[in-house]
Amino acid sequence: MKIRKSSAMLIGLLTASSVLAACSNNNEPAASNSSPSASAEASPSASPSASPSETAPALQGTINIALSNMSSSVWNTVAQAYMAKNPGVKVTVDNKPAEGYKEWLTAQFAAGTPDADLVINNEVANLAADKKFVDYYPYFDQTNPYTGKPWKDSLDLAAMGINLDGVAAEDHLYNLNFESVQIVWTYNKEIFNKAGITEPPKTFNELTADFEKIKAAGYVPLAIGGDANSMWSGQAGWLVRIYADQYFRDYINISRSQPQDYTYLPEIDDNWKYDLSDPYNDANSNVTKNELRFWKAVQEKVGPFKIAGNPSWAAYAENLKKLFSYTEDGFFGVKEDQAYQLFLTGKAATMMGTPASYWQLPKDFEDETKTGATGGVQPFEYGFFNMPSMEGEGVLAPARTIQIPIGFYGFVAKDAEQNALDMDFMMYLTSPEGYKVYAQAIQDSDDASLSGAPALKDIVLPDEMTKAFADFEPIGNTEGYQTPGNVLSRGIDGYQPSVQDWVGSVQRFFAGDITTEQYLNELQANVDKYLEPNLKQGKKELSDLETPEKRPPERN
């Protein structure tokens, strides 16, 4: 994989809340414990165990953790264990709710250098472009004092989507993704049985037919948030992007690197062939992409990059509208925690989930704050199924899903000493010793669950976790690539003025106030309007598209 600034950071593509704020350790959309907690105090009973770090100079300083939608109890446990090994370091935990996190983080930088050190930075592409975060790459060759070997040797870089051989001098890695997530459908087996459905659907037509039966039985077929945040970076946005992928897989023939391009890597690209039967054919480890060719195709409206008047875009949009017609009443005003409550209380048959739901649902059935019921609710039997595939005109390949390394753990760039201290903390967390503390804290918590197998070597997970993760069949990944679905289906590339315009447009479309043709004309006009300002936000100009084979100049 040729790592570039946009792909290495996954900035603006992983919206998913972002797989992006919703894809945190607590993958369910309920609000996290966000009240500021006192700095973690080293446990009196904890004592530093023998490790290679004992011969190194004692570390001094403070690390301030301010993550989005993360369990404070879990991170305080990690902080305590780290301070027990490094008594000269104070670690504070002040995690924030997902709602408003991007705005909060942006405001911290607007006021100067933030007090926060460890943050979630996947939704602040402009700050990353301005190099406001620490670059991980220079630290990968350093010895991890908690393992005694180079840090990179403890990281499963392939699972993280990182090929260090393809990293150029101008490339940066501003966040670390050492966990994983797979977006699946979670369903109430009892409701399915009551509606006469004996097995989960495999095709989109089967899904909507099942939804008709569920609706007739008096239940909400799909519980999902429909407010602006969910439509852009949350669960509704996941479906918008995932299903677009089925129609536009041929994008890669246009945006892939050509032999004359500055992005071309012969050892990768000379061997690549277009193959729709391979759900990983366009993975960054299999073929390099030239984002200038991508944007040139957007500008010139070539193939799948043409929205208005494109039958494939029309077929996709009509299916999408049909899918969202099975949501709860008042969909556009529903937040994700409200939709989740519908599922928990047995009023809705399906929701979007991850492997974390396997452990989190039993906890949440008992949680009064999430169920809204005194003493919790009666648990029900639940199960999972993969994305049912759309079929018919314009469909090129079966459905894939979002199955990616996640975390988006970034450190605010400060002085060299603070940056080194921050990296020491991350080396501890990703070591077998540190991750064992982290995983056990998650097991013991009531507000966190692992969303997938970690991309770390030498660690040992509890048997129950290992078995559960093995039950989720991979079907391919749509996330982390510049594709028409990821970059054009919700406005352009996460550029906020464009996203805001799109939310209003898609709401009118789903409500039946405008036709499919009108909706796609509006989306095309949106993309055309904001193409240049979006490029400028990424330090690029329209003139760069005239010579896509050439590396664009560095711009401040």
N, C-alpha and C positions, 0 to 999 in steps of 0.2 A: 504494500500500500504506500502510495506517495502521500505523505502527510502534508497537508497544507493548512494554512491558518483556519480556513472555514471548516474543513473536515475534521481536523484534529480537535478542535474545540467543540464541534457539533453545535456551534452557536447559531441560534435562530432556526435550526432544523429540528432539534429535539424540543420542541415546544412541549411536547407531550407533557408537559408541565413540569410538564415539563416536568415528557415523560420525564420532566420538567415539573414543576413542583409536586404534581400528584404522584410521581414515582420516587418517593422517598422510602425510607425503611418502613414507614407505615403507609402502605400503598393504598389503603382505603381512603376515600375522600373526606373523612371526618377531620375536623380541626385538630391540630396537634396541641400538646401542652406547651403553650407559647409564653406563659408568664415567665419573666426573668427569674432565674434561679441564682442563688448565691453561688459564688465560686466554689468548685468542688474542693473539699478538704481531704488531704491524704488520710486514708483509713488508718487508725492507730495500730491495727493488727497487721497492716500490710508492711512488708519489708522488701527492699530490692532483692531480687534473685540474682544469682550469678549470671553475668552476661558479658559479652565483649566490651560493652560500654563502660564497665567499671574502671578500665584503665585510662579512659579518655577524661579530659578536663571536665569538671562538674559544670553542667549547664545552668545558666541563670536567665531569668526573664519571665515574661508573661505571654500566654497565648489565649486570645479571646475567641471563643467559638460562637458563631451566630448563624446557624443553619436554618433552612426553610423546611417547615413541616416535619421536623425530626424529633424523636423522643428525647426529652431532657434527661430522663432517668438513665437511659442507655449511655448518653454521652457523658454524663457525670460519672458513671461507673468507669468508663474508659479514662476520663480525666484523673480520677483517683488512682487508678493503676499506673498511669504514666507518672504522676507526681511521686508515687511511692518509689519509683526507680530514679526519679530526678527531683529530689527534694528542693532544689534551688529554683524550680520552675513553678509558677502559679498558673493554673488553667481555669478559666471561667467559662461557664456555659449559659448563654442567653439566646436560646433558639426562638425563632419567630414563626408566626402563622404563614401559610402559603399565600393567603389573601393579602395583597399589598407588598409582598416581599421585594419584588423587583423595584417598586417605587421607593421602598425604604432603603435598599442598597444604593440606588442611584443618588438618593438624597445625601447619604453618608459621604460619597465622593464629592458631591457638590459643595459640601461644607469644608472640604480639605481631605487630609488622609484619615480614613476611618479608624476608629479604635479596634474594630473587628479585624480578626486575622483569617480564620477559616470560615469561608462562606460558600454558598451555592451560586455559581456564576453563569449558568447556561442561558439566562434570559437577558444578558446585558452585553450584547455584541459590540456596542459602541465602546464600552469600557475595555473590553478585551482588545479591540482594535487599537485603542490608545495605550496598550501595554500596562494596564493598571494591576495586573496580577503576576505572580511569580511564574516563571517558565520552568516546568518540571524537567525538561530534557537535560539541562546541564548536570542535574543531580543523579541521573540514572546510573552513571558509571561510578558514583561514590559508594564507599562501603557502608552498608547498613549496619550500624553498631549493634543491632538486636539480632542479626543473623551471622555477622562476620564475613559476608560476601557482598559483591556489588548488588546494589538495590534492584537493578533490572533483572537479576537472576531469580528474584523472588516474585516477580510479576509475570503473569501470563499475558505477555504483550500481544500474542496472536488473538487471544480472546478479547483483548481491549481494542483490537483493530489498529494496532500500531506496528509498523515495520520500520525499525530504526535505520535500516539500510536505505530507505527512501526519504529520509529526513534531510532537507536542505538547510543552508545557513539561515534562510529567512523564515523557516518554519518554527512554530512555537506550540507548546502544549500548556495551556493555561488552566486546565482542570483535569482531574484524575478520575477515571471511571473503573473501579475495581469490583463493582457488583454488577448484576445483570437483571434484566427484566424481560418477560415475554407477556405481551398483552393477549389475553384470552377472554372468552365469554364465560361468565359464572351464572349458573342457573339453579333455580329452586326445583328440585326433583319432584316435590309433592305437588306443586302447581302443574308441572308438566303432566303428571299422572292424572290429575283431576281433569285436565283438558283432553285426555285421551292420547297424549303424545308418549310414545314408548322409547324413543331414542332421540338424541340431539341431532339437529340438522347439519347437513354437510354442504348444502348449496343455499344460495340466497333465496331462491324460490321456495325451498323447503322451510327456511327461516320465516319468511313472511306468511306462509300458509300456517305454520305453527302459531305465529302471532295472532292470526285471525281467530284461531281456536281459543287461545288464551284470553283474548279480548272478550270473546263471547262468553267465557266462563266467569267474567267479572273481575279480571286482574289487569294490571298495567303490564303490557308485554316487555317494555324496555324502560328501566329506570336510569336516567342519565341527566346530568346537568345541562342546561341550555342557555345559561347566561353568557355574557361576552367572554369571560375568562375561560369557561369550558369550551366554547366554540373555537376559540383560538388555541389555547395551550393546554386544555384539559381533555377529558374523555371524548367529548363530541368531536373535538379536533382530531383525535386519534382516528376515528372512523372516517372522517372526511379525507384524511390523507391515505389511510390504508387502502380504502376501496378505489381511490384514484389510481393507485399503483397498477391495478389489474389492466387498465386501459392504455397505459403509457410506458410499458416496459421497453419499447423501442427507442426511448429517449437516448439510451446509451450509445446507439450508433451515430448520434450527432455530437454528443458531449464528450465522448471518449477522446483521449489524447491521440493525435496523429504523429507519425514518425518525425515530422519537422518541429513538433511542439516542445517548448521548454519543460513541459510536464511529462514527456514521454520517457518511460523506463523500459528499455528493450528486454530486460530479463523477465518482466511481467507482461508487457503489451505484445511482444512478438508471438506469444503463445495463446493469446486470447481469441476466442471465437464466440459469436453471438449464439446463445442457446437458451431459449425460453423454457426448456424443460428443467433447467438447473435453477432453483430458486436463489442460488447465491452467485449467479453468473455475473452480476454487476457489482459484486462486493468490492470494496476498495482494495482488498488483498489480491483480487484477480485481475483488475483492470484499473488504470489510472484515468482520471478525468481532467479536463481542462475547463475550468469555470468560465473562462472567456468565451469558449465555444458555446457553452450553455447560455450565457447572457446574449451572445450574438444571435442565437436561435430564437430567444425570447423577443429580441428587438425586431427580427425579420419575420417572426411568426411562422416558423418552419415546422412541419409535421405536428407532433404532439404539443408543441409550444404555441400553436395557434388555438385559441379558445373559442372565439365567436365563429359560428358557422361550421364547427367541427363536429361531425356526427358522434364521434367517440366521447367528446366532452358532454354532448347532449344526453347520450344514453347513460353515462355515469351520473349526471346531475339528476335525472329522473329517478334512477334507482335510489340515490341518496335521499331525495325527498320522500320516497315511499318508505324507506327505513325509518326516518325520523317522524313519520306520521303515527308511529306506534308508541310514542313516548307519553309521559304523564301529562295531565291537563296543566296548562300554564307553563309549558316547557321552557319558553324563553326567559322566564323569571326564576327558574329553579336553579339553586346552587347544588354543587356536587354532594355536599353533606346531606342536603334534603333528599336528593335522589337516593342516596345510600340508605337513608332511613326507610324509604319505601321498600327496599329490598330486604333489609333486616327484619322488618315487621311483617313480612309475608304478603305485602300488597302488590309487589312487582315480581315478575318471573325471571328476568335476566338483568344483568349489569355487566359492565366491563370490569375485569379483574386481572390479577397476576397470580403466580404461584404463592405469593404472600397471603392471599385470601385463604389458602388451605389452613393456615394457623390463625389468621387474624379474625375470621368470622366467629369461631367459638368464643373468643374473648369479647367480641363486640355484641354478641347476643346478650351478654350479661351487663353491658355498659349502658346505664340509664341515660347518660348524656348523648349517646349515639342513637339509641332506640327511641328516646323520648318516653319510655315506659318505666314506671316504678318497678324496680327489681329486675329490669331487663325483659326479654321476651323468650318464648318457648323456641328452642333451636329447631331447625328443620334440616333435612338431608339436602346437601347441595353437591353440584358437580361442575365440570368444566368442559368446554369444547372449543376447538379452534375456529378461526374466521371462516364462516361459510362463503363459498365462492360465488360471485356474480357470474352469470352466464349470458350468452347472447351477443348481439351486435356490438362490435368494438372491443370485446374482451380478448386480451392476448394471452393471458396465463392465469393459473389459479391464484387465489388470494394468498398473500403473505401477511405478515404482521409486524409489529414493532418488537424486535428481539435483539437487544443491544446491551453493551456494557453501560452502566449508569453510575451515578454518584455526583458528578459535576462538582467535586470538591476542589475549590480554588483558594489560594492564599493571596491576600492583598499585598502587593509589592511594597516593601518598606526598605530599611537599610539592610546591608548584607548580613549582619548579625541576627536580626529578627527573621530574615528569610531562612537562614540556616537552622534556627531554632524551630521554625514552623515545619521545615522539611524533616527534622528529626522526629517530630511528633507523628508525621505521616509515615515515616519509616517504621516507627513502633506499631502504629495501627495496622499496617499491612504485613507485619511479621507474624509468624505462627503464634508467638506469645501474645502479641497485642490483639490479633484477630480472635483468638480464643476468648479473651475477655469480652470483646465486642459481641461475638456470637452468643455467648452464654447470657450476657445482659439482655439481648433481644429475646432469647428463650424465656427469660424470667420476667419480662416486661408485660404490661397489659396494653401497650400502645405502640408496638413495633413488631415487624415481621420481616424476615429476609425475603426479597422478591425473586431471588434466583441464586444459582451457584456463583460464588465469587471467582473472579479472575486472578486468583493468587495461588502460588505454588506452595507445597509443603504443609498446607493447613489441613486440619482434620475437622470435618463437620459432624455433628451428632447424627447417628444412623437414621433417625426419623427424617431429618432434613435431606440427607442424601437420597433416600428412597423417594420422597415426595418430588424432588426436582427431576428425577429420572422419569416420572410419569407424564411430563409435559413434552409432547412431541414437537420438535422444531419443524416449521414449515417455510422458513425463509424470513428475511428481514427487509423492511422498507426504509428504515430510519438511518439517518446519518449521511444520506446521499442527496446531491442536488438533482431532484427529479421534478417534473411538472407537478406531480401530486404534492410533494413536500413544499415546493417553493411558490407555486402559482394557485393552488386550490383554495387558499384562505387569504386572498390578497397576495402581495408579493413579499416573500422571504421574511416574514415576521416584521416588516417595516410598519411601525405602529400607525401612522396615519392611514396607510393602505388597509391594515387589519381592521381598523375602526370602520372604514367605509364598507368593507366586505361584510362585517357582522350585520350591519343594517340591511344590506342587500340580501344576504342569505335568509335572514328572518322574514323578509317580505316574500321571498321565493317559497319557503316552507309553508308560509301562511296562505299561499295561493293568490297573493296580491299582484304578482308579476309572473309572466310565463317563463318557461325554460329558456326560450330565445332571448327574452329581455334580461334574464339573470346573467346569461353568458355574455351578452353585450356589455352589461355593467361590469362584469369581472374583467373582461378584456380591456375596457376603458380604464379601469382601476390599475391594471398591470402597466398599461402604456403610460399612464400619468406618473406613476411612482418609480418607474424603472431607473431614471437618472438619479433622483435623490437617494434611492436605495443603494445604487452603485457608489455614490459619493460617501455614504455612511461607511461603506466597506473600503474606503480609500482607493476607489477606482473611478475611471471616467469613461464616457461613451467612446472617446477616441481610442481607448485600449482595445475595443472590440474590432477595430479596423485591421489589427494585426494580432489575431488570437494566438499565433504561434510564438509571440515574443512575451517575455516576462514583463509585466507592468512595472513601472517605476515605483520606488518606495515614496510614499507621501505622508506628510505629517497631518 
